[in-house]
Amino acid sequence: MFEVLVFVYENYWRGDACPEPEQLGRKLSAHGFEAEEIREALHWLDGLSLATQGMQIERSVEDPASATVRLGGPPEAALPQSSDSMRVYSQAEQEHLGAECLGFIRFLESSNVLPCGLREIVVERAMAAPGDPVEIDELKIIVLMVHWSTGIEPDALVLDELCESREGRTAH
């Protein structure tokens, strides 16, 4: 499934540029992906579309890369997240995501790359992904797909962290 998602990410510059599921399925099949992989990926993308539906994204004029995300409803109904608030993960989330993925999500949050609204979508989509626990490289694809779906392009350093494999890296 993740190979299909990477193909979609690389070939369609934004979520709204992606063709309808039937046409996308035909294109994926023509590129040699197996029917089961395509079915899983299309189902996962449908869930992503539902999760981001009604999302309000407010971009900062000073920093176009940063964004505030509201998950539907009027802006006055949403309470801002306090800087000292903490996300508590359920037992199922902890088991499915694993310590490495949870640590990476926290890293992205603390780097202001993953606002709380997007974090919740990443967690929800990761919970819908196969694997126990989800691999870190798969989580990175999920984060990329959430950004792709919302039209928020991460900055170059974040893209490098999300796209480059840890194998062959030299620690400084």
N, C-alpha and C positions, 0 to 999 in steps of 0.2 A: 504494500500500500504506500509506503513512504517514497519508493522510487517514482510512483505515479505522481505523488504530491510535488516532488522536486521537479519533475518534468513540467507540470502545470505552472509552478512558480517561475521556472526559467523561460517558458514560452509565452506567458501572458503577463504583461507588465503590471497589471492591477487586477483585482478581483472582478471589477466591473467590465474588464476587457475579455473575460473568459466566456466562451460560448455556453449555450444552454447544455444541461446535462446529457441529453441524447446525442447532440452533435459532438460534444467533448468525448463521450464514450466511444463514438465511431473513430474520432481522431486518435485516441489512445490505443484502440484496437489496431488501427492501421500502423501505428508505431511499434507494434509487437508486444504490448502488455497483455497479460493473461486476463481472461474475463472476470475471475474472482478478485484479482487485484483492482481492476477497474471498478467493479461493483462496490468493494470496500471503500475505495477512495472517493467515489461519487457520493456514497452515503455519508462519509465523514465530511466532505465539502458541503453537503446539504445541511448538516448540523452546524457547520461553521457559519453558513449563510443565515441560518435561523438565530444563532447566538449574537451575530453582529447586527441583525435587523433592528431598526429603531435606535441605533446608537448615534449619539451626538458627539462629534469631535470638534473641539475648539482649539485652534492653533494659535500659538503665541506670535504676535507681530515681531517681537524682538528675536525670538528663537523659533523659526519655522519647524525645526525638527522636534520640538517639544509639543505635547498636546495634552489637553484635559479631556477625559472620556467620561461621558454620562450614559448610563444604560437606560434610555427611555424616560418618559415622564418629563414634567416641567422642570427647568433648572432649579427653581426654588425648592423643589421637593427633595433634591439630592443634598445630603449632608457631606461637606468636604471631609476627606480622610485626614485625621489628625496625624501629625508627624511622629507621634509616639504610639500610634495604634499598631496592633499586631494581628496578623492573619493566623488563625488557629486551624490546622488541617485535621480533618477527620482521620480515623484509623484507616479507613478504606483508601483515602487519598495518600496517606503516608506509605501504605503498603504498595499501592499501584505506581506511585511516582518514585519512591525510593529516596534515600538521603541525598544522593548526588543531584538529582533533578530538583528537589526542594531547595537545596543550597544554590543551584544555578538560578532558580526563579528569584530567590532572595537577592542574589548578586545583581540581577537585572533591575529589580525594584530599587535597590540602594543606589544604582547608577542612573536612576531616573529614565530608564529605557522602557520600563514596563509599568505604566500607571495602574492603579488598583483595578479599574474597570477591565483593562486588557488582561491583567493577571488572572482575573476570574474566568475570562474566556479561555485563556491558555490552560488553566487547570481543568476546566470543563471538557475541553477538546482532548487534553491528555488523558483524562479519565475514559474517554470514548475510544482511545487508541488501544490496539492490541499490545500484549506484552506485560509481564509482571516481573520485575518493575519495568517501566518505560526506560529505554536507553537514553543517555544524554544526547546523542546525536539525533535521535528521533524527537526529543523535546525541542531541540534547536530548530528542526524543520517545522514543528508546530508553532513556535514563536514567530518564525518567518511567515508562515501561512496566515497567522492572525494579523500581523502587520500588513501583509499583502492584501488581505480581505478588506481591511479598513482604509487602505490607501495611505497609511502612514509609512514613510520610508525611513528606516533606521539610518543613523549616520554611518560613515565608512568604517569606523573602528568597531561599531557594533556588528555591522554586516560581516566584517572579517572574523569576529569571534563566533558568529552564528554559522558561517559558511565553511570555515577552515577546520579540518580534522585536527584532533589533538596529537595524532600520530606524527612523528617527525618534527614536532616542535621542540625547540631548545628553550629550557627555562632560563630566565635571566636572574 
